[in-house]
């Protein structure tokens, strides 16, 4: 059976994570939200109804498209469940959240592409990374106590679920907790082509102390690692 999910977990409340969301992903405008759901199916139905794909060719600031995510409580952890994979695997954002809240975890599995990823940030530093992308497992940092008994060299679905359990997270099929769930639809109205064009302009606006600021790139998707 396949697996397809991405989530970030921080030791805080959903309310505090909701407040931090707009600070961390400042380019995203929350265009819709809902927190009254009858069951888990209703949560995921809302996310699908409020997600709108817009191709790069059709993108405008008035029609930027939307992506959705869900915040929910799981014991001491506030979770971000991210169908797009782009938020929960945003390493800069994870680092920033860890500066604010301490421990931040991120798990992502996409069996269609044969990928499984894990990050642990603490107080603004990457403590541990495990990455399996249809090949040998790559790691960074010192193994965590929670990894004991887990075959990290063959990190995939079972190992992801075992590591989640070791951190006290509920099984993925139990997410989200309906009572605490907050679903968000967000839009990014930033015109990255315009920003890139301005950055490429060799006019007087370039800072002489930093004459080559480099190109401004569009946000990379979660599969950027391969």
N, C-alpha and C positions, 0 to 999 in steps of 0.2 A: 504494500500500500504506500502511496506517495505522501509527501508532506510539503506544505507550502505555507510558511508563515514568517513574519518578522516582528519582533517586539523588543522594546527597551523597558527596563525596570529600574526604578530609583527608590531609595528608602525615604518616602515622604507620603503625603496624602494626595488624593486625586485633585483636590482644590489647589494645593500648592503646585502640583505639576501643571495644572491648567493655566495658572498664572505664569509659570516659567515658560510654557510653550510659546506664548507670543513674544517673550523676551528673547528666547533662544532662536526661534525661526522668525525673525522680524520681517522678512520679505513676504511672509504668508499672511494674508488677510482671512480671518475667520468669517465666512459668508453665511454659514448656517450651523446650528448646533441643536442637539436634542438630548434629553436625559430621562425621558419617561418611556420605558420599554416594558412590554409584557413578558418577553423572554429573549433568549439569545438570538433566535431566528429573526426577531424584530430588529435587533441591533444591526445584524449584517444586511438585512433587507434595506434599512435606512442608508447604510453606507453605499450600497449599490445604486439606490435611487438618486443619491445626491452626488455621485461621481460623474463627471463629464469630461470625456477625452476630447482635446482639441489638438490637432496636428500643428507642427511648427509653421507650416504654410498658412494655416488659417488663424493662427494666434493673433489676437489684438489685446490691448489693455482693457477694452470693454468686454472681450470674450476670451479670457485666459484659460478657461477650463477649470475644473476643480478636482482635487483628490481628497480622500476621506481617511480618517483614522479614529480610533476609539481609545479613550482613557478609562481605566477601571482599577479598583483596589483589589489586591491579592495579599491579605495579611498585612505585613509592614511595607509591602511593595506597592507603589503606584506604577501601573503598566501603560505603555503606549503600544497598541496593536496597530500595525501599519501595513495595509494591503499593498501599498505601492513599493515597500521595501526601502524607499529613499530616505525617510525620516529616521527610522530605527537603526539604519546603518550609516548615518551621517556622523563621521568620526569627530569632526570639529564640534558639532552640537553635543555629542556624548561627553567630550572633554569639558565643554562649558558647563553642562549640567552637573558634572562631577565636582567642579569647582564650587558649585552652589550647594549641592546636597551630599557630597561625599562619595558613596559607592553607586556606580551606575553600571548596569549589565546590559548587553545586547545579544540576542540570539536570532539567527536567521537560517532557515533551511529551505532550499528549493530543489526538490529531487528531479524535476524536469531537466535542470542543468547540472545535476550532480554536485550540489554545493551545500556546505554547512559552515557557518561563521559564528564566532563568539568573541566578544570584547568585554573586558572588565577595566573600568576606569575608577581611580580613587583619588579624590582631592586634586583634580586637574592633571593627573598623570595616567598614562596607560600602564596598567599593572600586568595584564595578560591578554594575549590574542591567540586564537586558534582558528585556522582557516583551511578548509578542505574544498578545493575547487576541481573536482573530477581528476584528482591526482593525489600525490603524497600530501600529507598534512603538514602545514607550515605553522610554526608557533613563534611567539615573541614574549619575552618576560619569563618570570619564574613561575613554575607550576603552583596552582592554588591548592590549599588544603581540601577544597571541595572536589578536586579532580581525583582524589584517592580512589582506586578501584575502577577508574574509567579508562578505557583503552583509547587514549588521545591520539595515538599513532594511526588509528582507524576511525577517526572522528566522523560521525554521521548522525543519522536519525536517533538511534538508540542511545548513543553517547550524549547527544543534545538533551534528550529527555532525562537522562540520568543526572546530568550536570544541573539542569533546572531543578530537579528534586533536591539535589544537594544544597542548593541555595534556598530551599523552602518554598519554591514556586509550585503552584498547582499544575496538574496536567493540562496540556494545551487544549484538549477537548472541553475542559471546564470553563474556558475563557469565552466571553467576559462575564464578570459578576454583574448581573442585570441591575441590581439595586444601586450600584455605584457607577454604572457605565455612563460616560458622556461621549457622544459621537460628534465629531467636528467635520465640516467641509471647508477646505481652505483653498485659496487661489493666490497665485503669485503673478502680480501685474508688472513686475520688473521687465523692462525691454532690454534684454541682454545684448541684442544686436546693436542697439543704439549706444549702450555703454561701451561695447567693444570698439565701435567706430570712433567714439570720442577718445578712448584710450590710445587708439592708433594714430590719432591726429598729432602731428609733430609741431603743433603751434606753441604759443607762448604759455599755454596753461600747464605744460609739463614742469614739474618741480625740478629746479636745477640741481638740487641736492640729491635727487633720485630720478635721473633722466630717463631711466628705462623701467617703468613700473610693471611691465609685463602685461600680457593680455588678461582681460577679465573673462573667465570661462563660465559657461552655463553650468548649473549644478550637475554633477555627474550622477548617473543612476547607480543603484546598488551593485550592479554587475561590473563596475569599473575595474575590479580586481583581476578580471580575466577578459 
